[in-house]
Every structure is written in structure tokens, then in C-alpha cells.
Amino acid sequence: MASRLSLISIPNLPTPARTFPKHPQQIPLFSLPPHSFHVNPSFNSRTISSSNGGSSPALHAVQEEVTTSSDSTSDSKTAPSSSSKVVLVIGGTGGVGQLVVASLLNRNIKARLLLRDPEKATTLFGEQDEEKLQVFKGDTRNADDLDPSIFEGVTHVICCTGTTAFPSKRWEGDNTPERVDWEGVRNLVSVLPSSLQRVVLVSSVGVTKFNELPWSIMNLFGVLKYKKMGEDILRNSGLSFTIIRPGRLTDGPYTSYDLNTLLKATAGQRRAVLIGQGDKLVGEVSRLVVAEACIQALDIECTEGKTFEVNSVEGEGPGSDQQKWRELFKAAQAQ
Ligand SMILES: NC(=O)c1ccc[n+]([C@@H]2O[C@H](COP(=O)([O-])OP(=O)(O)OC[C@H]3O[C@@H](n4cnc5c(N)ncnc54)[C@H](OP(=O)(O)O)[C@@H]3O)[C@@H](O)[C@H]2O)c1
């Protein structure tokens, strides 16, 4: 049986306008008091850590998900260690992103994060071996932050950046949909190496209908239009890609500005997965399901070069069973 998830909260940190260094800084997670970090001159990197010993809410949520999906086979419950993969996650502090990172850590897949505020990694993921989790500081809006060294050794990318659809505190410093969903994605796509095995971009349902009601309301400040532009640049990049378009996101962490989402969210029940193509699917989807769809897409060949809408409804789902996800993605293409 699916179990309820404990809600995960992201600290409500302000996003002040700030200047970032021209060259990226790699931040390994080591042992220091929470929220403290220092310059390590010998490695030209900053070292941070927290006292929560790795038992972060996001990790806990993902472990809950894996251990309570009764319809997964025992083999697939604990995905095999993929030491050859190095997955760069952009937006890894966000609602979907932190579940992606936690899930990678849980599977022993090496993760690399590009974060505007690397301290958040410590809060969310606790103490992690540098072999498992590397953190770079950067803002996708600033092309100069996307130094090629960030991508060295990376085999796969999952981009789940975003901001609010409507003006909010999270737009501070000009972090608007135009800057994040369009310029940020464009900057990223333009520097990603062609050797990557897969780039997964989290977009949204409705991006092809931003001029039509009710989508035009959501698009009042351009979020759907800019997400579509971000999709298109990836689609035309020559990179091996998969685009995941979630419906309205549910389940913690409740980072959405949309109060309706907060009120409607039910934790941990929406595990049955619906996948569509052609931007016809309308509904809601658990962030856990979106995170799992992104990770599954990395390895499922038939998702390459494809765009999928993803919803979830109450009921048992595929959990982390790759075969079940493959069937779902295949069935969507057969419709
Ligand atoms: N909410 C919905 O119902 C809904 C529906 C469909 C699709 N989506 C899309 O689904 C995706 C995931 O949504 P979510 O609610 O889980 O995301 P979220 O919590 O809003 O997280 C967004 C992430 O993007 C990062 N980010 C924002 N601006 C950035 C920048 N300039 N440079 C680097 N990173 C930046 C944030 O980092 P910081 O920690 O630095 O802020 C955060 O990690 C988003 O693309 C969202 O638009 C959402």
C-alpha cells in the first residue's frame, strides 16, 4: 500500500540580487556546523556541511516511496547502483528537484548540483560524500556561471528549474519566467556537451495552448510561452533529450505560489501514473511521480527525443519499476 508522505518544507529563504563569481565554485559537502562554510585555498573550493547527518526530509520521502510501492518487484525497489552515471541536476533545491536528487542519492547514482545558494544543499541533503554529491554555485540566467568545468564527466542532465507563474517574492532580482524558463534554459542548452546521454527538461502541460483559455490566464506573465521556447531550443539542439510536462503539481514540498495547489494537495496517494502526448492531458501530478519520471527517462530508450505529459491519480503506481515505466511511455506513444 502507498503510505502518506511527511510534508517536506523548503526554507523560505530570500533571493536577494547578488553577484556571482565568474568561475564556478565546487562545494563538496563535509562536516562543519550547519550553514557555515569556508574557503579551502588548496582546492579553491568552499566546503559546507550540516549536522543532520543525511536524514533529510527529501531523502526520507524518497525512501518511503521506494519501500511502500507494493507493486514494484523487489529487484526494482532498490535500483541498481549506476556508478557510471553522473547526473547534473539544475533546480535541485526545488520541489521536484530535491526529490530527484534524493532519489539519485538513494540509488547510489552520483549527482552534481548547480545551485544559486549552495548552502541549501546542506539543509536538504545533509552530509554527503563528495563522491556522491558535488555542488556548484551558479545561476542559469548568467551565462558566465555556466563554466564548462561544471559539465566535465557529466553523463546526464535533469533540469527542473522554474519560478512562479505570477509575480511573487521569488521574482526578486528579475527571476521571472522569461529569465528562468527561457533565458536560463537557453543558456544551459547552449553550453551542454553533445556527448551527454540524455537531457531531461521539466516543462508544463499547456505550453502549446498558451493563447487559449484557461491556459491564457496561467500565461498572463508568459510562463507557458517561455517554457515552450525553452522546450523548443532543447528540441532543436541536437542533444539527446526528453521533455516531461507535468500537470498541476501536488505533494510536498509546497513551494508553489498557487494557494489552490496547497489546499488541494494530498500527500502520497497519487501514485498511479498517466502519460500522454500532444498536450492533451489535463490534471494533477505528484511531485514524487514527476521526479521518478525524470529519472526513469534517463534510461528508457523510447523516451529519447520525445515529449510526454505526466499526471497521477490515486492508486498504486509503477513505483521505481523500470519495466512498468517503459510500458507507460510506450503506451503513450501508441495512442
Ligand atoms: N507548480 C505547478 O503546479 C507546476 C505545474 C507544471 C509545471 N511546473 C514546473 O515544474 C518544475 C518544477 O516545479 P517545482 O514547483 O517543483 O519547482 P520549484 O520548487 O519552484 O523549484 C524551482 C527550482 O529552480 C531553481 N531556480 C530558480 N531560478 C533559478 C536560476 N535563475 N538559476 C538556477 N536555478 C534557479 C530554484 O532554485 P532556488 O532554490 O535558488 O530558488 C529551485 O531549485 C518547474 O519548472 C515548474 O515551473 C510547475
The ligand as an ORCA input file, in Angstrom:
! r2SCAN-3c Opt
* xyz 0 1
  N       3.614     24.366     -9.696
  C       2.962     23.698    -10.638
  O       1.797     23.317    -10.452
  C       3.649     23.351    -11.917
  C       2.893     22.791    -12.948
  C       3.556     22.394    -14.125
  C       4.919     22.583    -14.260
  N       5.622     23.156    -13.231
  C       7.065     23.286    -13.426
  O       7.675     22.131    -12.855
  C       9.028     22.454    -12.481
  C       9.245     22.045    -11.037
  O       8.321     22.760    -10.220
  P       8.555     22.935     -8.649
  O       7.357     23.630     -8.093
  O       8.939     21.639     -8.071
  O       9.804     23.915     -8.703
  P      10.261     24.967     -7.614
  O      10.022     24.411     -6.273
  O       9.699     26.291     -7.977
  O      11.851     24.973     -7.843
  C      12.457     25.721     -8.822
  C      13.936     25.450     -8.782
  O      14.555     26.258     -9.782
  C      15.660     26.909     -9.185
  N      15.915     28.165     -9.846
  C      15.064     29.209     -9.993
  N      15.660     30.213    -10.643
  C      16.918     29.798    -10.913
  C      18.014     30.387    -11.555
  N      17.926     31.611    -12.063
  N      19.171     29.689    -11.671
  C      19.267     28.438    -11.150
  N      18.252     27.815    -10.527
  C      17.090     28.502    -10.404
  C      15.261     27.126     -7.745
  O      16.416     27.364     -7.003
  P      16.474     28.364     -5.747
  O      16.478     27.434     -4.572
  O      17.759     29.075     -5.933
  O      15.275     29.268     -5.821
  C      14.603     25.794     -7.448
  O      15.583     24.831     -7.169
  C       9.170     23.947    -12.717
  O       9.734     24.149    -13.995
  C       7.744     24.424    -12.721
  O       7.576     25.632    -13.443
  C       5.025     23.534    -12.081
*
